[in-house]
């Protein structure tokens, strides 16, 4: 019975670790996030971008049209030079998806 509980705990810990690892690698795995097509869930994978800023990015895009460059993110409230620098290599502003 004790051995069974240990196995269950070990499996749960492993599942949690794999989940965190997957979430951590998603934005930095070489695939850039297209800021013209990404939804809030994808955008929150970027360093320094939480749910509120992700929603602002989507709102900005809907009101102003597609981003022409990553630097245009500076026009979104909550994104400053430091945040842009942190995410610049993880994003792309492509109109083709």
C-alpha positions as CSV (number, residue, x, y, z in Angstrom):
1,X,0.0,0.0,0.0
2,X,2.8,2.4,0.9
3,X,4.7,1.5,-2.3
4,X,1.6,2.1,-4.3
5,X,1.2,5.6,-2.8
6,X,4.8,6.4,-3.6
7,X,4.3,5.4,-7.2
8,X,1.2,7.5,-7.5
9,X,3.1,10.5,-6.1
10,X,6.0,9.9,-8.4
11,X,3.8,9.7,-11.4
12,X,1.9,12.9,-10.5
13,X,5.2,14.8,-10.0
14,X,6.5,13.6,-13.3
15,X,3.3,14.7,-15.1
16,X,3.5,18.2,-13.5
17,X,7.2,18.5,-14.5
18,X,6.4,17.5,-18.0
19,X,3.6,20.0,-18.2
20,X,5.8,22.9,-16.9
21,X,8.6,21.9,-19.3
22,X,6.2,21.9,-22.3
23,X,4.8,25.3,-21.4
24,X,8.3,26.7,-20.8
25,X,9.6,25.5,-24.2
26,X,6.6,26.5,-26.3
27,X,7.6,30.1,-27.0
28,X,11.3,29.5,-27.1
29,X,11.5,26.4,-29.2
30,X,12.5,28.1,-32.4
31,X,9.0,28.7,-33.6
32,X,8.2,32.4,-33.6
33,X,4.7,33.6,-32.5
34,X,3.0,35.6,-35.2
35,X,1.6,38.7,-33.5
36,X,-0.8,39.1,-36.3
37,X,-2.5,35.8,-35.9
38,X,-1.8,34.7,-32.3
39,X,-4.6,34.6,-29.7
40,X,-4.2,35.7,-26.1
41,X,-3.2,32.1,-25.0
42,X,-0.2,32.1,-27.4
43,X,0.8,35.6,-26.5
44,X,0.9,34.9,-22.8
45,X,3.7,32.4,-23.5
46,X,6.0,35.4,-24.2
47,X,8.1,36.7,-21.4
48,X,6.5,39.7,-19.7
49,X,3.2,39.3,-21.4
50,X,0.3,38.4,-19.1
51,X,-3.3,38.0,-19.9
52,X,-4.1,41.7,-19.8
53,X,-1.3,42.7,-22.2
54,X,-2.1,39.8,-24.5
55,X,-5.7,41.1,-24.7
56,X,-4.4,44.6,-25.4
57,X,-2.3,43.2,-28.3
58,X,-5.3,41.5,-29.8
59,X,-7.5,44.6,-29.3
60,X,-4.8,46.8,-30.9
61,X,-4.6,44.5,-33.9
62,X,-8.4,44.4,-34.3
63,X,-8.7,48.2,-34.1
64,X,-5.6,49.2,-36.2
65,X,-5.0,46.3,-38.5
66,X,-2.0,44.0,-38.8
67,X,1.3,44.8,-37.2
68,X,4.0,45.7,-39.7
69,X,6.9,45.0,-37.3
70,X,7.5,43.8,-33.8
71,X,8.6,47.3,-32.9
72,X,5.0,48.4,-33.4
73,X,4.2,46.5,-30.2
74,X,5.6,49.6,-28.4
75,X,2.3,51.3,-29.2
76,X,0.4,48.7,-27.0
77,X,-0.1,50.0,-23.5
78,X,2.1,47.9,-21.1
79,X,4.8,47.0,-23.6
80,X,7.9,49.0,-23.2
81,X,11.4,48.8,-24.6
82,X,12.5,46.1,-22.0
83,X,9.6,43.9,-22.8
84,X,10.1,44.3,-26.5
85,X,13.8,43.4,-26.1
86,X,12.9,40.3,-24.2
87,X,10.4,39.0,-26.8
88,X,11.8,40.4,-30.1
89,X,13.5,37.1,-31.0
90,X,10.3,35.2,-30.2
91,X,7.8,37.1,-32.4
92,X,7.2,37.8,-36.0
93,X,4.8,40.2,-37.7
94,X,3.7,38.3,-40.8
95,X,0.6,38.8,-42.7
96,X,0.6,35.3,-44.1
97,X,0.1,33.5,-40.8
